[in-house]
Amino acid sequence: MSQSNAVPMDSVINDPLRVQFEHFIEEHRASLQRCLDGLTEEQARRSLVASRTTLLGLLKHVTFVERVWFDEAVTGRPRSEIGIPDTPDESFVLTDEDSIDTVRRAHREACDAARRATADLDLDDLLLGNRRGPLPLRWIYLHVLREMAQHCGHADILREQILTPRDASVAG
């Protein structure tokens, strides 16, 4: 999932740390949105590993991640009020109502809400709504970056498996 039309990461080298964090978070958000480009609903739901991980499920899960870290942690609202599952594992579960369009829309909405929730915060501001206790925004940004990077890697591998014909993937 290439970063076409993205601002080069080198452009933020000398920017403040917050700008750097947000730049990389935005790159990962966009990459995860693009992982579904050109796929059919069947391909997006295709299960290729033993876990619940599918490309559509990954985007649904990172939507959950956005809401946990930028709603629950910021506001202290319970997950039931936010409308998200209790556990990360449950966030991969797809329903009949889930489609590429609906999951992408929910992800975009969660990202927009995350940007608004953190807009007036400083990196050292403590967020009180996480079960671990008070955490600075900078730690949350790092954690979210780590998780998104991991899921971008998962998405790359799953997408390659879906789009590469089986006989072409076998070395001859």
Secondary structure, DSSP 4 states (H G I P E B T S, - for coil): ---TTPPPGGGGTTS-HHHHHHHHHHHHHHHHHHTTTT--HHHHH---SSSS--HHHHHHHHHHHHHIIIIIHHH---HHHHT--SSTGGGG---TT--HHHHHHHHHHHHHHHHHHHTT--TTPEE--STT--EEHHHHHHHHHHHHHHHHHHHHHHHHHHHS-HHHHS--
